[in-house]
Amino acid sequence: MNINKTLIIGKDSEQPFTANRIGYGTMRLTGKHFFGEPENRREALQILKKAVELGVNYIDTADYYGIDVTNRLIAEALYPYQDNLIIGTKIGAMRKDDASWNVFSKPEQLRHSVENNLRVLKLDQLAVVHFRYMPGSETSFEDSLSAVFELQKEGKIAHVGLSNVNREQLEAGLKMGEIGTVQNLYGYTQRTTLAGPMGGAGGEEILDLLEAHQIPLIPYFSLEASLGKGQQKIEEIAKKYNVSTAQMNLAWLLHKSPLILPIPGTTSLKHLEENMAAAEISISKEDLDYLG
């Protein structure tokens, strides 16, 4: 089956963005445990430049990657940015010098994060900002999200997104304003909520609602949460198409819904090229039905 090669973020908004359907997630460009500088800064910069050369125009980042490491790398490698480049970031968390993850969802903290992203990325407006509501927050989901929408009204954000949200939170968000995108855990063998440090809210539990509102799903950990887990069928189909299991995982996502935008991250130029090639794989309806 042929697939759409692009999707629209903010389809009915005054500022729609057209994204090529395989993006790049920058989290792996940091040091150990996604903290600190990369082992090889030169290679990290090469990866970013090559990603754009290969057609990536959606790059996912966060100021808590590093801290600020991926944002600095993006600016160093790609600024001044090409006109169609979409940089999506996340707020709602922060890292301390001991590398610990902490809630950062009070209105003043969210404002700090947005302004920090703007400064380091050298932007006047952030294209997409995903609010990630972390457990243990002293501020309600609604109060935090209201603060993000206020920053959008000020022109600091083009599209407000959500990350790691359950169905109830997504429904609440939709009543408060226009949701541009959602980032949830989603992969071939991990489609629903997964507990633990590699876990998060699942994509399949909200995909129907996203499709009803034409909201793109940007899955995170789409390969990490799937590879090596119950891969028999997808390995079989990958072999049939003479592609890698990782490529077939990405191709399955692209075929699953025209609103899915995978953002596989890598520090390998070879894997980057392989990931991008997944957009050219056309899976037959028979094989898609077999994969389920």
Backbone as numpy.savetxt, mean C-alpha at the origin, in Angstrom:
# Nx Ny Nz CAx CAy CAz Cx Cy Cz
-7.60 -14.49 -19.03 -8.44 -13.29 -19.03 -7.56 -12.04 -19.03
-7.94 -11.07 -19.87 -7.21 -9.82 -19.88 -7.63 -8.98 -18.68
-6.71 -8.15 -18.20 -6.98 -7.31 -17.03 -6.76 -5.85 -17.37
-7.41 -4.98 -16.61 -7.14 -3.56 -16.72 -5.75 -3.28 -16.17
-4.97 -2.49 -16.87 -3.61 -2.19 -16.45 -3.53 -0.98 -15.52
-4.64 -0.23 -15.39 -4.66 0.94 -14.53 -5.94 0.94 -13.70
-5.96 1.75 -12.65 -7.18 2.02 -11.89 -7.19 3.48 -11.49
-8.35 3.94 -11.06 -8.50 5.36 -10.70 -8.66 5.49 -9.19
-7.85 6.34 -8.59 -8.00 6.71 -7.18 -8.81 8.00 -7.13
-9.92 7.96 -6.40 -10.78 9.14 -6.34 -11.55 9.35 -7.62
-12.19 8.28 -8.10 -12.86 8.31 -9.40 -13.83 9.46 -9.55
-14.62 9.75 -8.53 -15.64 10.80 -8.62 -15.22 12.09 -7.94
-13.95 12.21 -7.62 -13.46 13.40 -6.93 -13.04 14.47 -7.94
-12.69 15.64 -7.43 -12.19 16.72 -8.27 -10.73 16.51 -8.67
-10.08 15.54 -8.03 -8.66 15.32 -8.28 -8.37 13.82 -8.41
-8.87 13.18 -9.46 -8.62 11.75 -9.63 -7.19 11.49 -10.09
-6.63 10.34 -9.64 -5.29 9.94 -10.05 -5.38 8.59 -10.76
-4.66 8.43 -11.84 -4.59 7.16 -12.54 -3.32 6.43 -12.13
-3.48 5.24 -11.56 -2.33 4.46 -11.07 -2.15 3.21 -11.91
-0.91 2.94 -12.31 -0.59 1.65 -12.91 -0.73 0.59 -11.84
-1.21 -0.61 -12.21 -1.74 -1.53 -11.22 -0.73 -2.40 -10.48
0.56 -2.17 -10.68 1.54 -2.71 -9.74 2.37 -1.53 -9.25
2.30 -1.30 -7.94 3.06 -0.22 -7.34 4.31 -0.77 -6.67
4.90 0.04 -5.82 6.10 -0.39 -5.10 6.00 0.05 -3.65
6.17 -0.90 -2.74 6.18 -0.61 -1.31 7.60 -0.48 -0.81
7.89 0.60 -0.10 9.28 0.95 0.25 9.76 0.40 1.58
8.91 -0.28 2.34 9.27 -0.65 3.71 10.58 -1.43 3.79
10.84 -2.28 2.80 12.04 -3.11 2.83 13.33 -2.32 2.57
13.21 -1.07 2.18 14.40 -0.27 1.90 15.07 0.24 3.17
14.49 -0.05 4.32 15.07 0.38 5.59 16.03 -0.70 6.11
16.52 -0.49 7.34 17.42 -1.45 7.95 16.67 -2.60 8.60
17.34 -3.29 9.50 16.77 -4.45 10.18 15.52 -4.05 10.95
14.48 -4.90 10.87 13.19 -4.65 11.53 12.55 -3.36 11.03
12.84 -3.02 9.77 12.26 -1.83 9.13 12.62 -0.55 9.89
13.83 -0.54 10.41 14.27 0.60 11.22 15.71 0.95 10.83
15.98 2.24 10.74 17.34 2.68 10.43 17.62 2.70 8.94
18.84 3.04 8.62 19.25 3.19 7.23 19.46 1.83 6.55
19.29 1.79 5.22 19.52 0.54 4.50 20.99 0.15 4.53
21.25 -1.14 4.38 22.64 -1.60 4.35 23.39 -1.01 3.16
22.69 -0.86 2.05 23.31 -0.32 0.85 22.43 0.80 0.30
22.76 2.02 0.66 21.95 3.17 0.26 21.93 3.35 -1.26
23.05 3.10 -1.89 23.14 3.27 -3.34 22.16 2.33 -4.05
22.09 1.08 -3.59 21.16 0.12 -4.20 19.71 0.53 -3.94
19.43 1.05 -2.77 18.07 1.49 -2.45 17.63 2.59 -3.40
18.51 3.52 -3.68 18.20 4.60 -4.61 18.01 4.05 -6.03
18.82 3.08 -6.40 18.69 2.46 -7.71 17.35 1.76 -7.88
16.91 1.08 -6.82 15.63 0.38 -6.85 14.49 1.37 -7.13
14.48 2.48 -6.43 13.43 3.48 -6.61 13.43 4.02 -8.03
14.60 4.34 -8.53 14.69 4.88 -9.89 14.25 3.84 -10.92
14.67 2.60 -10.72 14.32 1.53 -11.65 12.82 1.24 -11.61
12.23 1.30 -10.44 10.80 1.05 -10.32 10.02 2.02 -11.21
10.38 3.29 -11.14 9.69 4.30 -11.96 9.97 4.06 -13.44
11.21 3.70 -13.77 11.56 3.40 -15.16 10.71 2.25 -15.71
10.39 1.28 -14.86 9.62 0.11 -15.28 8.12 0.37 -15.31
7.69 1.55 -14.90 6.28 1.89 -15.00 5.55 2.07 -13.70
6.23 1.91 -12.57 5.58 2.17 -11.28 5.26 3.66 -11.17
4.02 3.99 -10.89 3.70 5.40 -10.60 2.92 5.54 -9.30
2.85 4.44 -8.52 2.33 4.52 -7.15 3.38 3.95 -6.22
3.88 4.79 -5.33 4.89 4.39 -4.35 4.32 4.55 -2.95
4.46 3.49 -2.15 3.91 3.48 -0.80 5.03 3.70 0.21
4.78 4.58 1.17 5.79 4.91 2.17 5.12 5.26 3.50
5.92 5.64 4.48 5.43 6.14 5.77 6.60 6.81 6.47
6.32 7.85 7.24 7.44 8.50 7.93 7.97 7.65 9.08
7.20 6.62 9.50 7.71 5.72 10.53 8.51 4.55 9.95
8.73 4.54 8.65 9.68 3.60 8.07 11.08 4.21 8.21
11.76 3.77 9.20 13.15 4.24 9.27 13.66 4.70 10.61
13.44 5.86 11.09 12.38 6.85 10.93 12.73 7.81 9.77
11.75 8.14 8.95 11.90 9.06 7.82 12.83 8.54 6.73
13.33 7.31 6.86 14.33 6.82 5.92 13.77 6.71 4.51
12.62 6.04 4.35 12.11 5.84 2.99 11.69 7.16 2.35
11.14 8.07 3.14 10.78 9.37 2.58 12.01 10.13 2.08
13.09 10.07 2.84 14.32 10.73 2.39 14.86 10.08 1.13
14.80 8.75 1.07 15.28 8.05 -0.12 14.45 8.41 -1.35
13.14 8.46 -1.19 12.26 8.80 -2.30 12.60 10.18 -2.83
12.75 11.15 -1.92 13.06 12.52 -2.35 14.43 12.58 -3.04
15.40 11.87 -2.48 16.75 11.90 -3.07 16.77 11.24 -4.44
16.03 10.16 -4.60 16.07 9.41 -5.87 15.20 10.03 -6.95
14.06 10.60 -6.57 13.04 10.92 -7.57 12.63 12.38 -7.66
13.05 13.21 -6.72 12.67 14.63 -6.78 13.60 15.37 -7.74
13.07 16.25 -8.60 11.65 16.62 -8.78 10.86 15.48 -9.42
9.66 15.27 -8.92 8.87 14.11 -9.28 8.22 14.27 -10.66
8.11 13.14 -11.37 7.38 13.18 -12.63 5.90 13.46 -12.35
5.22 14.03 -13.32 3.87 14.54 -13.10 2.87 13.48 -12.67
3.05 12.24 -13.14 2.04 11.22 -12.84 2.39 10.36 -11.63
3.45 10.72 -10.90 3.86 9.92 -9.74 2.93 10.18 -8.57
2.41 9.10 -7.99 1.53 9.17 -6.82 2.28 8.59 -5.63
2.47 9.38 -4.61 3.12 8.90 -3.39 2.06 8.78 -2.30
1.86 7.57 -1.83 0.91 7.33 -0.75 1.66 7.07 0.55
1.24 7.69 1.62 1.90 7.50 2.91 0.89 7.06 3.96
1.38 6.76 5.15 0.53 6.30 6.24 0.84 7.09 7.50
-0.19 7.31 8.31 -0.04 7.98 9.60 -0.85 7.21 10.64
-0.58 7.53 11.91 -1.29 6.84 12.99 -0.36 6.06 13.89
0.91 5.98 13.49 1.92 5.29 14.29 3.21 6.08 14.26
4.11 5.77 15.19 5.43 6.38 15.19 6.41 5.40 15.82
7.69 5.60 15.50 8.75 4.77 16.06 9.60 5.62 17.00
10.02 5.02 18.09 10.96 5.68 18.99 12.38 5.25 18.67
13.34 5.87 19.30 14.74 5.57 19.01 15.11 4.13 19.33
14.30 3.47 20.17 14.57 2.06 20.48 13.88 1.12 19.48
13.33 1.70 18.41 12.67 0.96 17.33 11.28 0.46 17.69
10.76 0.81 18.86 9.44 0.36 19.25 8.36 1.06 18.43
7.23 0.36 18.25 6.07 0.90 17.54 5.13 1.52 18.56
4.62 2.70 18.27 3.77 3.40 19.22 2.59 4.05 18.51
1.46 4.13 19.23 0.27 4.81 18.72 0.58 6.30 18.58
0.10 6.90 17.49 0.33 8.32 17.24 -0.90 8.87 16.53
-2.05 8.85 17.24 -3.31 9.13 16.56 -4.12 10.28 17.16
-3.53 11.04 18.08 -4.20 12.25 18.55 -4.19 13.28 17.42
-5.18 14.16 17.36 -5.24 15.13 16.26 -3.94 15.90 16.04
-3.32 16.35 17.13 -2.07 17.11 16.97 -0.93 16.23 16.47
-0.97 14.95 16.83 0.06 14.02 16.36 -0.13 13.72 14.87
-1.37 13.56 14.44 -1.64 13.31 13.04 -1.23 14.52 12.19
-1.48 15.70 12.70 -1.04 16.91 11.99 0.48 16.94 11.87
1.16 16.59 12.95 2.62 16.54 12.92 3.10 15.57 11.86
2.48 14.38 11.79 2.89 13.38 10.83 2.69 13.86 9.40
1.54 14.45 9.12 1.26 14.95 7.78 2.27 16.02 7.39
2.50 16.97 8.28 3.44 18.05 7.97 4.87 17.54 7.84
5.21 16.53 8.61 6.54 15.92 8.51 6.71 15.21 7.16
5.68 14.47 6.75 5.72 13.82 5.43 5.87 14.86 4.32
5.13 15.92 4.40 5.22 16.98 3.39 6.64 17.54 3.31
7.21 17.81 4.47 8.54 18.42 4.52 9.61 17.51 3.94
9.63 16.25 4.40 10.70 15.35 3.99 10.55 14.94 2.52
9.31 14.77 2.07 9.06 14.39 0.68 9.13 15.59 -0.28
9.23 16.79 0.27 9.33 18.02 -0.52 8.07 18.23 -1.37
6.92 18.07 -0.72 5.64 18.21 -1.40 4.81 19.32 -0.76
3.93 19.91 -1.57 2.96 20.89 -1.05 1.66 20.21 -0.65
1.42 19.03 -1.22 0.23 18.26 -0.91 0.56 16.78 -1.02
0.03 15.99 -0.10 0.20 14.54 -0.15 -0.94 13.94 -0.97
-0.60 13.12 -1.95 -1.62 12.56 -2.85 -2.58 11.65 -2.10
-2.05 10.74 -1.30 -2.87 9.78 -0.54 -2.28 9.62 0.85
-3.11 9.75 1.86 -2.68 9.53 3.24 -3.59 8.48 3.87
-3.01 7.33 4.22 -3.77 6.26 4.87 -3.68 6.42 6.39
-4.82 6.55 7.01 -4.86 6.58 8.47 -4.93 5.15 8.99
-3.91 4.77 9.75 -3.86 3.42 10.34 -4.24 3.52 11.81
-5.38 2.94 12.15 -5.85 3.00 13.53 -5.26 1.83 14.30
-4.37 2.14 15.23 -3.67 1.10 15.98 -4.38 0.77 17.29
-4.37 -0.49 17.69 -4.95 -0.87 18.97 -4.28 -0.11 20.11
-5.05 0.24 21.12 -4.50 0.94 22.26 -4.58 2.45 22.16
-5.17 2.95 21.10 -5.28 4.40 20.93 -6.21 5.00 21.98
-5.80 6.13 22.53 -6.64 6.84 23.51 -7.67 7.72 22.80
-7.52 7.89 21.50 -8.45 8.70 20.71 -9.34 7.77 19.90
-10.61 8.08 19.80 -11.53 7.22 19.06 -11.19 7.25 17.57
-11.58 6.19 16.88 -11.38 6.12 15.43 -11.99 7.33 14.75
-13.22 7.67 15.15 -13.92 8.79 14.52 -13.23 10.12 14.77
-12.75 10.36 15.99 -12.08 11.63 16.29 -10.76 11.74 15.53
-10.04 10.64 15.43 -8.79 10.66 14.67 -9.05 10.92 13.19
-10.02 10.21 12.64 -10.30 10.36 11.22 -10.83 11.76 10.91
-11.59 12.32 11.82 -12.07 13.70 11.64 -10.90 14.66 11.50
-9.85 14.44 12.28 -8.67 15.29 12.19 -7.98 15.15 10.84
-7.99 13.94 10.28 -7.39 13.73 8.96 -8.21 14.44 7.88
-9.52 14.35 7.97 -10.37 15.05 7.01 -10.19 16.57 7.12
-9.93 17.06 8.31 -9.68 18.49 8.48 -8.41 18.90 7.75
-7.39 18.06 7.82 -6.15 18.34 7.10 -6.38 18.29 5.59
-7.31 17.45 5.15 -7.66 17.42 3.73 -8.33 18.75 3.33
-9.22 19.25 4.17 -9.89 20.52 3.88 -8.88 21.66 3.77
-7.78 21.56 4.52 -6.75 22.59 4.47 -5.87 22.48 3.23
-6.09 21.43 2.43 -5.33 21.26 1.21 -4.03 20.50 1.36
-3.79 19.95 2.55 -2.53 19.22 2.77 -2.61 17.79 2.22
-3.83 17.28 2.01 -4.06 15.91 1.55 -5.04 15.94 0.39
-4.74 15.21 -0.68 -5.69 15.10 -1.78 -6.74 14.03 -1.48
-6.29 12.84 -1.08 -7.21 11.73 -0.82 -6.92 11.10 0.53
-7.95 10.91 1.32 -7.85 10.26 2.62 -8.09 8.77 2.44
-7.15 7.97 2.92 -7.30 6.52 2.88 -7.34 5.95 4.29
-7.63 4.66 4.37 -7.65 3.95 5.65 -6.73 2.74 5.55
-6.21 2.30 6.67 -5.34 1.13 6.70 -5.69 0.25 7.89
-5.70 -1.05 7.63 -5.93 -2.04 8.70 -7.29 -1.81 9.37
-8.34 -1.67 8.54 -9.67 -1.39 9.09 -10.59 -2.59 8.91
-11.47 -2.78 9.90 -12.50 -3.80 9.77 -13.72 -3.19 9.07
-14.71 -4.00 8.86 -15.88 -3.54 8.11 -16.62 -2.42 8.83
-16.74 -2.53 10.14 -17.42 -1.51 10.92 -16.71 -0.16 10.81
-15.38 -0.18 10.89 -14.62 1.07 10.77 -14.73 1.66 9.37
-14.69 0.80 8.35 -14.83 1.30 6.99 -16.20 1.94 6.79
-17.24 1.30 7.28 -18.59 1.86 7.16 -18.69 3.20 7.88
-18.04 3.30 9.05 -18.04 4.57 9.77 -17.29 5.64 8.98
-16.16 5.26 8.41 -15.39 6.21 7.62 -16.14 6.72 6.41
-16.88 5.84 5.75 -17.64 6.23 4.56 -18.73 7.25 4.90
-19.24 7.20 6.11 -20.25 8.17 6.53 -19.64 9.53 6.84
-18.33 9.56 7.08 -17.67 10.81 7.48 -17.10 11.60 6.31
-16.78 10.92 5.23 -16.19 11.61 4.09 -15.81 10.63 3.00
-15.22 11.14 1.95 -14.83 10.29 0.82 -13.54 9.55 1.15
-13.59 8.24 1.04 -12.41 7.40 1.28 -11.79 7.07 -0.08
-10.52 7.44 -0.25 -9.87 7.27 -1.55 -9.36 5.87 -1.78
-8.76 5.25 -0.77 -8.17 3.92 -0.89 -8.17 3.25 0.48
-7.99 1.94 0.48 -7.86 1.18 1.73 -6.69 0.23 1.61
-5.85 0.19 2.65 -4.74 -0.75 2.73 -5.05 -1.78 3.81
-5.27 -3.02 3.39 -5.48 -4.11 4.33 -4.64 -5.31 3.91
-4.43 -6.21 4.84 -3.72 -7.47 4.56 -4.51 -8.27 3.53
-3.81 -8.73 2.48 -4.51 -9.54 1.48 -3.52 -10.27 0.60
-3.71 -11.57 0.48 -2.90 -12.40 -0.39 -3.65 -13.67 -0.71
-3.10 -14.48 -1.58 -3.82 -15.67 -2.05 -4.23 -16.60 -0.92
-3.32 -16.88 0.00 -3.65 -17.80 1.08 -3.98 -17.11 2.39
-3.97 -15.76 2.41 -4.32 -15.03 3.63 -5.22 -13.87 3.23
-6.53 -14.15 3.25 -7.50 -13.18 2.75 -8.30 -12.50 3.85
-8.26 -13.09 5.04 -9.03 -12.55 6.15 -8.09 -12.14 7.28
-8.66 -11.60 8.33 -7.88 -11.04 9.42 -6.91 -12.07 10.01
-5.70 -11.62 10.25 -4.64 -12.48 10.79 -4.08 -11.84 12.05
-4.05 -12.58 13.15 -3.51 -12.06 14.40 -1.99 -12.16 14.39
-1.36 -11.42 15.30 0.09 -11.52 15.45 0.83 -10.37 14.80
2.15 -10.33 14.98 2.96 -9.21 14.50 2.94 -9.05 12.98
2.69 -10.13 12.22 2.60 -10.02 10.77 1.14 -9.91 10.34
0.25 -9.68 11.29 -1.17 -9.72 11.01 -1.78 -8.39 10.65
-3.10 -8.38 10.67 -3.83 -7.17 10.35 -5.22 -7.53 9.84
-6.03 -6.50 9.65 -7.38 -6.70 9.15 -7.33 -7.20 7.72
-8.23 -8.14 7.38 -8.21 -8.77 6.08 -8.91 -7.97 5.00
-8.50 -8.22 3.74 -9.09 -7.51 2.62 -10.38 -8.12 2.12
-10.50 -9.44 2.16 -11.68 -10.09 1.60 -12.93 -9.77 2.40
-12.77 -9.43 3.67 -13.92 -9.11 4.52 -14.57 -7.78 4.15
-13.88 -6.97 3.36 -14.42 -5.65 2.98 -14.42 -5.43 1.47
-13.94 -6.40 0.69 -13.76 -6.18 -0.75 -15.08 -5.84 -1.44
-16.17 -6.48 -1.05 -17.46 -6.18 -1.69 -17.88 -4.74 -1.46
-17.60 -4.23 -0.25 -17.95 -2.85 0.08 -17.07 -1.87 -0.70
-15.81 -2.21 -0.83 -14.91 -1.36 -1.61 -15.34 -1.32 -3.08
-15.70 -2.47 -3.62 -16.13 -2.50 -5.02 -17.42 -1.72 -5.22
-18.32 -1.78 -4.25 -19.59 -1.05 -4.35 -19.35 0.46 -4.41
-18.29 0.91 -3.74 -17.97 2.34 -3.70 -16.82 2.71 -4.63
-16.35 1.74 -5.42 -15.25 1.97 -6.37 -14.00 2.51 -5.66
-13.66 1.89 -4.54 -12.50 2.27 -3.75 -11.40 1.24 -3.95
-10.22 1.63 -4.42 -9.13 0.66 -4.60 -8.67 0.05 -3.29
-8.33 -1.25 -3.36 -7.70 -1.96 -2.24 -6.21 -2.08 -2.55
-5.38 -1.59 -1.66 -3.93 -1.67 -1.81 -3.44 -2.68 -0.78
-3.28 -3.94 -1.16 -2.95 -4.98 -0.18 -1.51 -4.89 0.30
-1.33 -5.04 1.62 0.03 -5.13 2.14 0.32 -6.57 2.55
1.61 -6.91 2.61 2.05 -8.28 2.91 1.39 -9.31 1.99
1.13 -8.92 0.74 0.44 -9.82 -0.17 1.27 -11.05 -0.51
2.60 -10.92 -0.47 3.46 -12.07 -0.69 3.91 -12.69 0.62
4.32 -11.86 1.59 4.83 -12.39 2.86 3.81 -13.27 3.57
2.54 -12.87 3.50 1.49 -13.61 4.22 0.98 -14.82 3.45
1.44 -14.98 2.20 0.95 -16.10 1.40 2.02 -17.11 1.03
3.19 -16.64 0.63 4.21 -17.57 0.15 4.58 -18.59 1.23
4.60 -19.84 0.83 4.94 -20.90 1.78 3.78 -21.42 2.58
2.57 -20.90 2.31 1.39 -21.35 3.06 0.33 -21.86 2.09
0.11 -23.14 2.05 -0.96 -23.70 1.23 -0.88 -23.31 -0.23
0.32 -23.37 -0.79 0.54 -22.88 -2.14 0.41 -23.94 -3.24
-0.08 -25.12 -2.92 -0.04 -26.21 -3.89 -0.71 -25.84 -5.22
-1.93 -25.29 -5.15 -2.65 -24.96 -6.37 -1.94 -23.87 -7.17
-1.52 -22.82 -6.45 -0.92 -21.69 -7.17 0.46 -22.06 -7.71
1.17 -22.95 -7.02 2.45 -23.44 -7.55 2.22 -24.23 -8.83
1.15 -25.02 -8.83 0.82 -25.82 -10.01 0.50 -24.92 -11.21
-0.29 -23.87 -10.97 -0.66 -22.96 -12.06 0.54 -22.12 -12.49
1.38 -21.75 -11.55 2.58 -20.98 -11.89 3.47 -21.79 -12.82
3.61 -23.07 -12.53 4.43 -23.95 -13.37 3.82 -24.06 -14.76
2.52 -24.14 -14.83 1.82 -24.23 -16.11 2.10 -23.00 -16.98
2.18 -21.83 -16.35 2.40 -20.58 -17.10 3.88 -20.21 -17.19
4.73 -21.07 -16.61 6.18 -20.86 -16.64 6.58 -19.53 -15.98
5.97 -19.27 -14.83 6.30 -18.08 -14.05 6.57 -18.51 -12.60
7.09 -17.60 -11.79 7.37 -17.92 -10.40 6.09 -17.91 -9.58
6.14 -18.54 -8.41 4.97 -18.54 -7.52 4.63 -17.13 -7.09
5.65 -16.31 -6.82 5.40 -14.91 -6.43 4.69 -14.17 -7.56
5.13 -14.37 -8.79 4.48 -13.71 -9.92 3.02 -14.14 -10.05
2.76 -15.43 -9.84 1.38 -15.91 -9.94 0.52 -15.35 -8.81
1.10 -15.18 -7.63 0.38 -14.54 -6.53 -0.05 -13.14 -6.93
0.85 -12.37 -7.52 0.53 -11.00 -7.94 -0.48 -11.00 -9.07
-0.32 -11.91 -10.02 -1.26 -12.00 -11.13 -2.66 -12.35 -10.63
-2.73 -13.25 -9.64 -4.03 -13.61 -9.06 -4.71 -12.39 -8.45
-3.94 -11.58 -7.73 -4.50 -10.36 -7.15 -5.06 -9.44 -8.23
-4.30 -9.26 -9.31 -4.73 -8.38 -10.39 -6.01 -8.89 -11.05
-6.17 -10.21 -11.12 -7.37 -10.79 -11.73 -8.54 -10.84 -10.74
-8.26 -10.85 -9.45 -9.30 -10.99 -8.43 -10.30 -9.84 -8.49
-9.81 -8.63 -8.67 -10.67 -7.45 -8.75 -9.93 -6.35 -9.50
-10.61 -5.62 -10.37 -9.96 -4.51 -11.07 -9.60 -3.35 -10.16
-10.00 -3.44 -8.90 -9.71 -2.38 -7.94 -8.55 -2.71 -7.00
-7.83 -3.79 -7.27 -6.70 -4.16 -6.42 -5.40 -3.64 -7.03
-4.59 -2.99 -6.19 -3.31 -2.42 -6.60 -2.22 -2.98 -5.69
-1.57 -4.07 -6.08 -0.50 -4.65 -5.25 0.71 -3.71 -5.17
1.40 -3.75 -4.04 2.60 -2.91 -3.85 3.75 -3.76 -3.33
4.15 -4.81 -4.05 5.23 -5.67 -3.55 6.52 -4.89 -3.37
7.18 -5.14 -2.25 8.45 -4.48 -1.98 9.60 -5.46 -2.15
10.74 -4.96 -2.54 11.92 -5.80 -2.71 13.16 -4.92 -2.68
14.29 -5.53 -2.38 15.58 -4.83 -2.48 16.41 -5.43 -3.61
15.77 -6.23 -4.46 16.45 -6.89 -5.56 15.93 -6.36 -6.90
16.82 -5.89 -7.75 16.42 -5.43 -9.07 15.78 -6.56 -9.87
16.31 -7.76 -9.73 15.76 -8.92 -10.45 14.32 -9.19 -10.01
14.08 -9.18 -8.71 12.72 -9.43 -8.22 11.79 -8.28 -8.60
12.30 -7.06 -8.61 11.49 -5.92 -9.03 11.00 -6.12 -10.46
11.90 -6.51 -11.34 11.53 -6.75 -12.74 10.54 -7.90 -12.86
10.74 -8.96 -12.07 9.80 -10.08 -12.08 8.42 -9.66 -11.58
8.39 -8.87 -10.52 7.12 -8.39 -9.99 6.36 -7.58 -11.04
7.06 -6.69 -11.72 6.41 -5.85 -12.72 5.89 -6.70 -13.89
6.60 -7.76 -14.23 6.19 -8.63 -15.34 4.89 -9.37 -15.04
4.53 -9.45 -13.76 3.29 -10.15 -13.39 2.06 -9.49 -14.00
2.16 -8.21 -14.32 1.02 -7.50 -14.92 0.73 -8.00 -16.33
1.68 -8.71 -16.93 1.50 -9.21 -18.30 0.94 -10.63 -18.33
0.75 -11.25 -17.16 0.25 -12.62 -17.11 -1.27 -12.62 -17.24
-1.78 -13.33 -18.22 -3.22 -13.45 -18.41 -3.65 -14.86 -18.02
-4.41 -14.96 -16.94 -4.85 -16.25 -16.41 -6.22 -16.59 -16.99
-6.37 -17.81 -17.47 -7.66 -18.22 -18.05 -8.72 -18.31 -16.97
-9.99 -18.18 -17.38 -11.09 -18.28 -16.43 -11.09 -19.66 -15.76
-10.76 -20.69 -16.52 -10.71 -22.03 -15.96 -9.69 -22.13 -14.84
-8.53 -21.55 -15.05 -7.48 -21.60 -14.02 -7.82 -20.71 -12.83
-8.47 -19.58 -13.09 -8.91 -18.71 -11.97 -9.94 -19.43 -11.12
-10.87 -20.13 -11.78 -11.86 -20.90 -11.02 -11.20 -21.99 -10.20
-10.18 -22.61 -10.76 -9.46 -23.65 -10.05 -8.73 -23.09 -8.82
-8.14 -21.90 -8.97 -7.45 -21.26 -7.85 -8.43 -20.83 -6.76
-9.61 -20.40 -7.16 -10.63 -20.01 -6.20 -10.40 -18.67 -5.57
